[in-house]
Amino acid sequence: MKCIAVYTKSFEQFSDIYEEVLNTPLAENEEREVEGVVVSESGTVPENYLERMKVRPDVVVMKVKEKDITILQHGDVFEIFIPEEENVLQ
């Protein structure tokens, strides 16, 4: 799965820029600023990372079912997990 990290602890701020983040083309390990928030393309993440994070008590798990996207929020970061076999952004 492809992972995009959004460095904010504010759910409201994350929600405001979520669609823009998904539509921002990023190269692997590229960092950009979107409306004052640092966004980073973190590359491919193994499936077991996602499963390990989901069971932690300090992690909030959100699911966008129609796009098969999983979002984890922990600390000051939101991580957006996008399946690589599908082009869910189009």
C-alpha positions in Angstrom: 0.0 0.0 0.0 1.1 3.5 -0.7 1.3 5.8 2.3 0.9 9.6 2.4 1.7 11.3 5.8 0.0 14.5 6.7 1.7 16.2 9.6 -1.1 17.9 11.7 -2.8 16.9 14.9 -6.0 18.9 13.9 -8.7 16.7 12.4 -10.5 19.8 11.2 -7.4 20.9 9.3 -6.8 17.4 7.9 -10.4 17.3 6.7 -10.1 20.6 5.0 -7.1 19.5 2.9 -7.9 15.8 2.5 -9.1 16.0 -1.1 -6.4 18.3 -2.2 -3.8 16.0 -0.7 -5.2 13.0 -2.6 -5.1 15.1 -5.8 -1.5 16.3 -5.3 1.0 14.3 -7.3 3.9 13.3 -5.1 7.0 11.3 -6.0 8.2 8.7 -3.6 9.7 10.4 -0.5 8.7 13.8 -1.7 7.6 16.5 0.8 5.2 19.4 0.0 3.3 21.9 1.8 -0.5 22.0 1.3 -2.2 25.0 2.9 0.6 25.3 5.5 0.6 21.6 6.4 3.6 19.3 5.5 2.6 16.3 3.4 5.0 13.5 2.5 4.7 10.5 0.2 6.2 7.8 2.4 6.4 5.1 -0.3 5.1 1.5 -0.1 4.2 0.2 3.4 3.9 -3.5 4.1 0.4 -4.8 5.0 1.6 -5.9 8.4 2.5 -2.3 9.4 -1.2 -1.3 8.9 -2.4 -4.3 10.8 0.0 -3.6 13.7 -1.0 0.0 13.9 -4.7 -0.7 13.9 -4.5 -2.6 17.2 -2.7 0.1 19.1 -4.9 1.9 21.6 -3.5 5.4 20.7 -4.4 5.0 17.0 -7.7 6.2 15.4 -8.7 4.2 12.3 -10.9 5.6 9.6 -12.0 3.9 6.4 -13.2 5.4 3.1 -15.0 2.3 1.8 -15.8 3.5 -1.7 -12.1 4.1 -2.4 -10.7 1.3 -0.2 -8.6 4.0 1.6 -7.6 3.6 5.3 -6.6 6.6 7.4 -4.7 6.3 10.7 -4.3 9.2 13.1 -1.8 9.0 15.9 0.2 11.7 17.6 0.7 14.7 15.2 0.3 12.7 12.0 -2.5 11.3 9.8 -1.4 8.4 7.5 -3.4 7.8 4.3 -3.1 4.3 3.0 -4.0 3.8 -0.7 -4.0 0.4 -2.5 -1.4 0.4 -5.2 -3.0 -2.0 -7.6 -5.9 0.4 -8.2 -5.7 4.0 -9.3 -8.2 5.3 -6.7 -7.4 9.0 -7.3 -9.0 9.2 -10.7 
